[in-house]
Amino acid sequence: MRKALYASAAVLLLAAVSFAADQQAPAPAVEPEAQKIVKALSDAQRAKGQIIRIVVHDTSDEIMETGEMIQYGHVRTAVVRWPDGLWMESRGDQANVTLWYDGAAFTLLDRSANEYVQVKAPATIDEAIDMVYDRYGISTPLADMLSGDIYDVLMDGVVTCRYLGTGLVGDTPCHHIAATQANIDWQAWIDQGDKPWLRKIAINYKNLPGSPRYSAVLVEAQDSAVVPGTLFVFQPPAGAKQIEPAARDKDEKPRL
């Protein structure tokens, strides 16, 4: 009986020590492994320094007045020359547009209406994307994927960030990371191969009515794409009409 009591006391003591250790060393809100992977992605993207071409399939939710959630899809083809060149064509349910950015001007053409908006822009892609959103409410698709410093974009304002292990995007093994911010939750899947492409991102706008979601999947990626230097310079198509940009709608869905 005494041995049993000693054994029980030992178990309780070990449990108490374990509990105390857990209390003294809580899991970090931002896990170092997750932080390291996002930083490696950002460094690799910034180090490319050449022109890349990507094709992305994305989906977004729209909450109707009835509360019904409708999902829309698009195909985005983008050519990026960091830090000052961007061309993107969007096709899909809600958008039939092309945009150009050449380091001096940002142009958005509605191909269906043959109308375009053109504004003077700062000298880098990141600055231009921020300016047209803040001033005019023009939200550039794939803004996070196109950033010259994706670590800063993803990690700014992060409350928690966890590494969830390996997940698949198609047949590609990826690091799976989940993070929370004040207004959104996001998940990222980052290629485990030699080139850590951002293969997928999913965003939940948790503070908006109905908590709409957005997701983007990288389906094609090409380093050192060869394109004509004029690709980033807008040439108005025949009969195109230039229109003035409207001020930003403050109720617009926030960007990541």
C-alpha positions as a Python dict, from the first residue, in 0.01 Angstrom:
ca = {
    (1, 'M'): (0, 0, 0),
    (2, 'R'): (284, 239, 93),
    (3, 'K'): (453, 174, -247),
    (4, 'A'): (126, 250, -419),
    (5, 'L'): (96, 576, -226),
    (6, 'Y'): (452, 671, -315),
    (7, 'A'): (385, 588, -680),
    (8, 'S'): (68, 800, -681),
    (9, 'A'): (254, 1087, -517),
    (10, 'A'): (528, 1062, -782),
    (11, 'V'): (271, 1074, -1064),
    (12, 'L'): (102, 1378, -910),
    (13, 'L'): (441, 1547, -865),
    (14, 'L'): (536, 1486, -1229),
    (15, 'A'): (198, 1615, -1344),
    (16, 'A'): (242, 1928, -1132),
    (17, 'V'): (592, 1988, -1271),
    (18, 'S'): (466, 1936, -1626),
    (19, 'F'): (175, 2175, -1570),
    (20, 'A'): (409, 2436, -1420),
    (21, 'A'): (642, 2404, -1720),
    (22, 'D'): (349, 2451, -1957),
    (23, 'Q'): (241, 2757, -1765),
    (24, 'Q'): (591, 2904, -1774),
    (25, 'A'): (656, 2836, -2144),
    (26, 'P'): (340, 2895, -2349),
    (27, 'A'): (357, 2839, -2723),
    (28, 'P'): (469, 3156, -2903),
    (29, 'A'): (195, 3353, -3075),
    (30, 'V'): (414, 3370, -3385),
    (31, 'E'): (592, 3038, -3431),
    (32, 'P'): (955, 3075, -3544),
    (33, 'E'): (917, 2798, -3804),
    (34, 'A'): (625, 2976, -3972),
    (35, 'Q'): (810, 3308, -3961),
    (36, 'K'): (1122, 3149, -4112),
    (37, 'I'): (929, 2998, -4405),
    (38, 'V'): (752, 3323, -4493),
    (39, 'K'): (1085, 3509, -4473),
    (40, 'A'): (1250, 3256, -4706),
    (41, 'L'): (966, 3302, -4956),
    (42, 'S'): (1005, 3679, -4944),
    (43, 'D'): (1384, 3666, -4981),
    (44, 'A'): (1361, 3426, -5277),
    (45, 'Q'): (1103, 3642, -5453),
    (46, 'R'): (1302, 3960, -5399),
    (47, 'A'): (1623, 3788, -5514),
    (48, 'K'): (1475, 3683, -5848),
    (49, 'G'): (1533, 4030, -5987),
    (50, 'Q'): (1406, 3929, -6328),
    (51, 'I'): (1077, 3907, -6511),
    (52, 'I'): (838, 3632, -6402),
    (53, 'R'): (509, 3515, -6548),
    (54, 'I'): (234, 3354, -6340),
    (55, 'V'): (-117, 3225, -6401),
    (56, 'V'): (-354, 3220, -6103),
    (57, 'H'): (-709, 3094, -6055),
    (58, 'D'): (-893, 3281, -5780),
    (59, 'T'): (-1237, 3277, -5620),
    (60, 'S'): (-1414, 3535, -5406),
    (61, 'D'): (-1740, 3546, -5213),
    (62, 'E'): (-2004, 3816, -5235),
    (63, 'I'): (-2270, 3841, -4967),
    (64, 'M'): (-2610, 3935, -5108),
    (65, 'E'): (-2867, 4151, -4927),
    (66, 'T'): (-3059, 3831, -4850),
    (67, 'G'): (-2751, 3690, -4673),
    (68, 'E'): (-2689, 3440, -4953),
    (69, 'M'): (-2321, 3382, -5036),
    (70, 'I'): (-2232, 3378, -5408),
    (71, 'Q'): (-1889, 3271, -5529),
    (72, 'Y'): (-1718, 3419, -5836),
    (73, 'G'): (-1407, 3300, -6017),
    (74, 'H'): (-1135, 3454, -6234),
    (75, 'V'): (-821, 3361, -6424),
    (76, 'R'): (-535, 3610, -6380),
    (77, 'T'): (-227, 3610, -6602),
    (78, 'A'): (46, 3841, -6475),
    (79, 'V'): (396, 3940, -6587),
    (80, 'V'): (602, 4109, -6317),
    (81, 'R'): (931, 4296, -6345),
    (82, 'W'): (1039, 4404, -5999),
    (83, 'P'): (1040, 4676, -5891),
    (84, 'D'): (870, 4882, -6163),
    (85, 'G'): (686, 4674, -6424),
    (86, 'L'): (349, 4495, -6410),
    (87, 'W'): (102, 4368, -6670),
    (88, 'M'): (-205, 4165, -6574),
    (89, 'E'): (-502, 4030, -6764),
    (90, 'S'): (-815, 3920, -6575),
    (91, 'R'): (-1093, 3705, -6720),
    (92, 'G'): (-1393, 3573, -6532),
    (93, 'D'): (-1732, 3623, -6376),
    (94, 'Q'): (-1698, 3986, -6267),
    (95, 'A'): (-1395, 4128, -6447),
    (96, 'N'): (-1273, 4150, -6805),
    (97, 'V'): (-987, 4392, -6753),
    (98, 'T'): (-618, 4448, -6823),
    (99, 'L'): (-379, 4663, -6620),
    (100, 'W'): (-41, 4814, -6699),
    (101, 'Y'): (218, 4972, -6474),
    (102, 'D'): (549, 5102, -6612),
    (103, 'G'): (704, 5283, -6316),
    (104, 'A'): (527, 5611, -6395),
    (105, 'A'): (163, 5541, -6480),
    (106, 'F'): (-99, 5290, -6365),
    (107, 'T'): (-366, 5207, -6625),
    (108, 'L'): (-675, 4989, -6595),
    (109, 'L'): (-871, 4900, -6911),
    (110, 'D'): (-1223, 4757, -6903),
    (111, 'R'): (-1212, 4551, -7222),
    (112, 'S'): (-1589, 4495, -7230),
    (113, 'A'): (-1671, 4869, -7219),
    (114, 'N'): (-1347, 4976, -7397),
    (115, 'E'): (-1291, 5236, -7126),
    (116, 'Y'): (-978, 5301, -6924),
    (117, 'V'): (-855, 5486, -6619),
    (118, 'Q'): (-499, 5613, -6609),
    (119, 'V'): (-325, 5787, -6317),
    (120, 'K'): (27, 5895, -6237),
    (121, 'A'): (189, 5645, -6003),
    (122, 'P'): (494, 5615, -5774),
    (123, 'A'): (816, 5446, -5885),
    (124, 'T'): (759, 5092, -5750),
    (125, 'I'): (489, 4826, -5782),
    (126, 'D'): (422, 4820, -5408),
    (127, 'E'): (384, 5198, -5385),
    (128, 'A'): (162, 5208, -5694),
    (129, 'I'): (-68, 4932, -5566),
    (130, 'D'): (-105, 5109, -5230),
    (131, 'M'): (-165, 5450, -5391),
    (132, 'V'): (-441, 5342, -5632),
    (133, 'Y'): (-616, 5154, -5352),
    (134, 'D'): (-591, 5427, -5089),
    (135, 'R'): (-688, 5709, -5324),
    (136, 'Y'): (-926, 5548, -5572),
    (137, 'G'): (-1031, 5214, -5421),
    (138, 'I'): (-876, 5024, -5713),
    (139, 'S'): (-786, 4689, -5558),
    (140, 'T'): (-512, 4516, -5758),
    (141, 'P'): (-572, 4140, -5781),
    (142, 'L'): (-293, 3926, -5632),
    (143, 'A'): (-146, 4230, -5457),
    (144, 'D'): (14, 4009, -5190),
    (145, 'M'): (168, 3770, -5445),
    (146, 'L'): (309, 4063, -5644),
    (147, 'S'): (473, 4246, -5354),
    (148, 'G'): (846, 4303, -5354),
    (149, 'D'): (844, 4227, -4979),
    (150, 'I'): (580, 3961, -4924),
    (151, 'Y'): (705, 3901, -4569),
    (152, 'D'): (614, 4257, -4472),
    (153, 'V'): (272, 4227, -4642),
    (154, 'L'): (178, 3897, -4478),
    (155, 'M'): (325, 3952, -4132),
    (156, 'D'): (225, 4315, -4073),
    (157, 'G'): (-30, 4321, -3790),
    (158, 'V'): (-19, 3945, -3734),
    (159, 'V'): (-157, 3838, -3395),
    (160, 'T'): (-88, 3464, -3429),
    (161, 'C'): (97, 3265, -3694),
    (162, 'R'): (132, 2884, -3688),
    (163, 'Y'): (306, 2619, -3895),
    (164, 'L'): (58, 2339, -3968),
    (165, 'G'): (294, 2099, -4146),
    (166, 'T'): (280, 1975, -4504),
    (167, 'G'): (-23, 2018, -4730),
    (168, 'L'): (-81, 1960, -5100),
    (169, 'V'): (-177, 2214, -5364),
    (170, 'G'): (-253, 1990, -5657),
    (171, 'D'): (39, 1747, -5652),
    (172, 'T'): (284, 1998, -5500),
    (173, 'P'): (392, 1947, -5134),
    (174, 'C'): (373, 2278, -4953),
    (175, 'H'): (437, 2428, -4612),
    (176, 'H'): (96, 2515, -4467),
    (177, 'I'): (81, 2828, -4251),
    (178, 'A'): (-219, 2986, -4077),
    (179, 'A'): (-230, 3337, -3929),
    (180, 'T'): (-474, 3576, -3768),
    (181, 'Q'): (-494, 3953, -3782),
    (182, 'A'): (-745, 4198, -3637),
    (183, 'N'): (-976, 4197, -3942),
    (184, 'I'): (-878, 3883, -4133),
    (185, 'D'): (-752, 3529, -4098),
    (186, 'W'): (-525, 3398, -4372),
    (187, 'Q'): (-360, 3074, -4476),
    (188, 'A'): (-65, 3030, -4710),
    (189, 'W'): (74, 2724, -4886),
    (190, 'I'): (441, 2769, -4984),
    (191, 'D'): (622, 2531, -5219),
    (192, 'Q'): (870, 2304, -5037),
    (193, 'G'): (1088, 2270, -5348),
    (194, 'D'): (1395, 2463, -5458),
    (195, 'K'): (1183, 2766, -5555),
    (196, 'P'): (947, 2860, -5270),
    (197, 'W'): (657, 2992, -5478),
    (198, 'L'): (343, 3098, -5295),
    (199, 'R'): (119, 2823, -5434),
    (200, 'K'): (-204, 2920, -5262),
    (201, 'I'): (-344, 3182, -5030),
    (202, 'A'): (-684, 3189, -4859),
    (203, 'I'): (-829, 3489, -4676),
    (204, 'N'): (-1133, 3511, -4448),
    (205, 'Y'): (-1269, 3864, -4395),
    (206, 'K'): (-1405, 3766, -4056),
    (207, 'N'): (-1532, 4110, -3948),
    (208, 'L'): (-1742, 4171, -4259),
    (209, 'P'): (-2106, 4054, -4271),
    (210, 'G'): (-2120, 3689, -4370),
    (211, 'S'): (-1738, 3650, -4339),
    (212, 'P'): (-1667, 3640, -4716),
    (213, 'R'): (-1363, 3448, -4836),
    (214, 'Y'): (-1101, 3486, -5107),
    (215, 'S'): (-858, 3226, -5235),
    (216, 'A'): (-595, 3221, -5512),
    (217, 'V'): (-411, 2919, -5652),
    (218, 'L'): (-94, 2942, -5861),
    (219, 'V'): (-135, 2708, -6160),
    (220, 'E'): (162, 2819, -6375),
    (221, 'A'): (490, 2988, -6287),
    (222, 'Q'): (784, 3082, -6507),
    (223, 'D'): (1113, 3241, -6405),
    (224, 'S'): (1306, 3465, -6643),
    (225, 'A'): (1011, 3512, -6876),
    (226, 'V'): (1106, 3672, -7207),
    (227, 'V'): (863, 3949, -7299),
    (228, 'P'): (885, 4265, -7509),
    (229, 'G'): (988, 4574, -7314),
    (230, 'T'): (675, 4750, -7437),
    (231, 'L'): (448, 4505, -7253),
    (232, 'F'): (427, 4729, -6946),
    (233, 'V'): (345, 5044, -7148),
    (234, 'F'): (-23, 5108, -7220),
    (235, 'Q'): (-132, 5174, -7577),
    (236, 'P'): (-503, 5264, -7602),
    (237, 'P'): (-697, 5029, -7829),
    (238, 'A'): (-896, 5180, -8114),
    (239, 'G'): (-1196, 5376, -7990),
    (240, 'A'): (-1106, 5343, -7622),
    (241, 'K'): (-1246, 5616, -7397),
    (242, 'Q'): (-1054, 5755, -7100),
    (243, 'I'): (-1262, 5813, -6788),
    (244, 'E'): (-1182, 5983, -6459),
    (245, 'P'): (-1121, 5762, -6154),
    (246, 'A'): (-1373, 5785, -5871),
    (247, 'A'): (-1277, 5842, -5508),
    (248, 'R'): (-1237, 5534, -5293),
    (249, 'D'): (-1545, 5369, -5148),
    (250, 'K'): (-1470, 5352, -4775),
    (251, 'D'): (-1699, 5049, -4738),
    (252, 'E'): (-1496, 4845, -4985),
    (253, 'K'): (-1368, 4506, -4874),
    (254, 'P'): (-1025, 4571, -4715),
    (255, 'R'): (-710, 4447, -4880),
    (256, 'L'): (-469, 4208, -4713),
}
